[in-house]
Amino acid sequence: MSAPEPGRRMTVRVDEQMPADLAVILKAGGTTSDAVRLAVAFLAHGYRDIWARGRYPDGVAPAYMRMVTPPYKGPEQRV
């Protein structure tokens, strides 16, 4: 399977969890397309990193990945 060419439209089947997941992402701003592009870029970066470091063979996806988030350093927010 090959990736679509830039500028082409892509369709994604929406499963039962996706609307709730997108709602969480969209709270930070942006569009549904922005969220999908960010998610694809985030996952691709993770795959490239583990393959480049030799942690997994090239082309093998890990069962799960984790993210390390730096502390928030902006103005205090009320919850």
C-alpha positions in Angstrom: 0.0 0.0 0.0 1.4 3.4 -0.9 0.7 6.8 0.7 -1.5 9.3 -1.2 0.2 12.1 -3.1 0.3 15.6 -1.6 -2.9 17.5 -2.3 -5.0 14.4 -2.7 -8.0 13.8 -0.5 -7.9 10.9 1.9 -10.9 9.2 3.6 -10.8 7.7 7.1 -13.5 5.4 8.4 -14.8 6.8 11.7 -15.1 4.2 14.4 -17.1 4.5 17.7 -14.2 6.0 19.7 -12.9 8.6 17.1 -15.5 11.3 17.7 -14.7 11.4 21.4 -11.0 11.4 20.7 -11.3 14.2 18.1 -13.3 16.3 20.5 -10.5 16.1 23.1 -7.9 17.1 20.5 -10.1 19.9 19.1 -10.4 21.5 22.5 -6.8 22.8 21.9 -7.8 24.5 18.7 -7.5 23.5 15.0 -9.6 21.5 12.7 -10.3 17.8 12.2 -7.8 17.8 9.3 -5.2 19.4 11.5 -5.8 16.7 14.2 -5.4 13.9 11.7 -2.3 15.4 10.2 -0.8 15.8 13.6 -1.6 12.3 14.7 -0.1 10.8 11.5 3.1 13.0 11.9 3.3 12.0 15.6 3.1 8.3 14.9 5.5 8.5 12.0 8.1 10.3 14.1 7.8 7.6 16.7 8.3 4.8 14.2 11.2 6.6 12.5 12.9 7.0 15.9 12.6 3.4 17.1 13.7 2.1 13.7 16.7 4.5 13.5 17.8 3.5 17.0 17.5 -0.2 16.2 14.9 -0.8 18.9 12.6 -2.5 16.4 13.3 -3.9 13.0 12.5 -1.6 10.1 8.8 -1.9 9.3 7.8 -3.5 12.6 5.3 -1.5 14.6 5.6 -1.7 18.4 2.6 -2.9 20.4 2.4 0.5 22.1 4.3 3.7 22.4 4.4 6.3 25.2 4.9 10.1 25.1 6.9 12.2 27.5 5.3 15.6 28.0 7.3 18.5 29.3 5.8 20.5 32.3 3.5 23.4 31.4 5.3 26.7 31.8 2.6 29.1 30.7 0.4 31.3 32.8 -1.5 29.6 35.6 -4.8 28.2 34.5 -8.0 27.7 36.6 -9.4 24.3 36.4 
